[in-house]
Amino acid sequence: MRKHSPTRRLTLITMLLAMSILMHMLEPSLPIPVPGVKLGLANILGLITLILFDVKSMVLLNLMRVVIASLLRGIIFGTGFWLSMGGVVFSTIITLILYKTNKFTPIGLSVASSAFHGLGQIVVLILINQTAMMIYWLPLLWFSSVPTGWITGNISTQVLKRLKA
């Protein structure tokens, strides 16, 4: 993105944060036939932030989204909060690692992010429940991460095309 004044940059990132919080809050109401699976619509805004701005902005956006949405829902430091935070941390880390290689499109980044979001959630579930049996959910989450990551990556790509035009 072209250089903007610090005020304009902050305004744009804040708008992306507000949209990601909204997506995070509305997504549980979407009817998905598989229990525990979500599209990851808020990831679209994180990916857009990474590509348009920088790593620091994406990390802050992702972490702030989980904290603020959890505060708004009244579940701060509850199980849902930790599941979201674990997923966001894992997905953000893999996204940043792969982004640094310059070999992945937004779709590839989104699929990897989706897969690692599920892994992060499983790790948190194992820690909370103190049983490794939660690992049996991982194949379902990984299987669903390909289509959901493709959908969110495709949307990200289309939005970025329109923003750069």
HUBEL-V842100 format. One record per residue. RES is the residue in one letter. PHI is phi as a letter, one per 40 degrees, with the letter a starting at -180 (999 if undefined). OMEGA is omega in radians with two decimals (none if undefined). D_LAST is the distance of its C-alpha to the last C-alpha in Angstrom with 2 decimals. Layout:
RES_PHI_OMEGA_D_LAST / RES_PHI_OMEGA_D_LAST
This chain:
M_999_3.14_10.81 / R_c_3.11_12.04 / K_c_3.10_15.65 / H_b_3.08_16.59 / S_c_3.12_20.12 / P_d_3.14_22.15 / T_c_3.13_22.40 / R_c_3.12_18.68 / R_d_-3.14_18.35 / L_c_3.12_21.37 / T_c_-3.14_20.18 / L_c_3.13_16.93 / I_c_3.11_19.06 / T_c_3.08_21.72 / M_c_3.08_19.52 / L_c_3.10_18.47 / L_c_3.14_22.23 / A_c_3.12_23.26 / M_c_-3.13_21.08 / S_c_3.07_22.47 / I_c_3.12_25.97 / L_c_3.11_25.56 / M_c_3.14_24.52 / H_c_-3.09_27.42 / M_c_-3.07_29.81 / L_c_-3.01_28.96 / E_d_3.13_28.74 / P_c_3.14_32.55 / S_c_3.10_33.00 / L_c_-3.12_31.02 / P_c_3.06_33.58 / I_b_-3.02_33.38 / P_c_-3.10_36.52 / V_b_-3.12_37.03 / P_c_3.10_38.57 / G_g_-3.10_36.86 / V_b_3.05_33.51 / K_b_-3.14_30.32 / L_c_-3.09_26.72 / G_g_-3.07_25.53 / L_c_3.13_22.74 / A_c_3.10_22.84 / N_c_3.11_21.96 / I_d_-3.09_18.39 / L_c_3.08_18.04 / G_c_3.13_19.96 / L_c_3.09_17.81 / I_c_3.12_14.57 / T_c_3.12_16.66 / L_c_-3.05_17.86 / I_c_-3.12_14.63 / L_c_-3.06_12.99 / F_b_-3.09_16.40 / D_a_-3.10_19.59 / V_c_-3.10_22.62 / K_d_-3.14_24.67 / S_c_3.12_22.18 / M_c_-3.13_21.95 / V_c_3.13_25.74 / L_c_3.13_26.42 / L_c_-3.12_24.10 / N_c_-3.13_25.79 / L_c_3.14_29.27 / M_c_3.11_28.93 / R_d_-3.11_27.61 / V_c_-3.11_30.76 / V_c_-3.08_33.09 / I_c_3.12_31.86 / A_c_3.11_31.64 / S_c_3.05_35.10 / L_c_-3.13_36.44 / L_c_3.12_35.19 / R_c_-3.10_36.77 / G_g_-3.12_39.93 / I_b_-3.09_39.98 / I_d_-3.12_39.49 / F_g_3.01_41.40 / G_c_-3.12_42.33 / T_d_3.13_41.86 / G_c_3.11_38.48 / F_c_-3.09_37.24 / W_c_3.07_38.47 / L_c_3.11_37.04 / S_c_-3.10_33.55 / M_c_3.11_33.95 / G_c_3.12_35.29 / G_c_-3.12_32.48 / V_c_-3.13_29.79 / V_c_-3.13_31.56 / F_c_-3.10_31.95 / S_c_3.12_28.44 / T_c_-3.13_26.93 / I_c_-3.12_29.24 / I_c_3.11_28.45 / T_c_-3.12_24.68 / L_c_3.12_25.05 / I_c_-3.11_27.47 / L_c_3.12_25.34 / Y_c_-3.13_22.13 / K_c_-3.14_24.20 / T_c_-3.09_25.02 / N_f_-3.12_21.46 / K_b_-3.05_22.62 / F_b_3.03_21.09 / T_c_3.04_17.89 / P_d_3.12_16.99 / I_c_3.10_19.20 / G_c_3.10_22.06 / L_c_-3.11_21.83 / S_c_3.11_21.94 / V_c_3.12_24.95 / A_c_3.12_26.78 / S_c_3.13_26.10 / S_c_3.14_27.49 / A_c_-3.11_30.53 / F_c_3.03_31.33 / H_c_3.09_30.92 / G_c_3.10_33.72 / L_c_3.11_35.74 / G_c_3.11_35.51 / Q_c_3.12_36.75 / I_c_3.10_39.60 / V_d_3.12_40.65 / V_c_3.11_40.84 / L_c_3.12_42.80 / I_c_3.14_45.20 / L_c_-3.12_45.76 / I_c_-3.07_46.29 / N_c_3.13_48.54 / Q_f_3.05_50.15 / T_a_-3.13_50.19 / A_c_-3.12_48.41 / M_c_3.12_48.57 / M_c_-3.13_45.10 / I_c_-3.13_43.81 / Y_c_3.06_44.45 / W_c_-3.03_41.32 / L_d_3.12_39.14 / P_d_3.12_39.07 / L_c_-3.14_37.93 / L_c_3.13_35.13 / W_c_3.11_34.06 / F_c_-3.13_34.28 / S_c_-3.10_32.08 / S_c_-3.14_29.57 / V_c_3.13_28.20 / P_c_-3.13_27.09 / T_c_3.09_26.05 / G_c_3.11_24.10 / W_c_-3.14_22.44 / I_c_-3.10_21.46 / T_c_3.09_20.07 / G_c_3.12_18.33 / N_c_3.09_16.73 / I_c_3.11_15.57 / S_d_3.14_14.23 / T_c_-3.13_12.28 / Q_c_3.12_10.79 / V_c_-3.14_10.02 / L_c_3.09_8.48 / K_d_-3.12_6.14 / R_c_3.14_5.23 / L_c_-3.10_5.60 / K_c_-3.11_3.83 / A_c_none_0.00
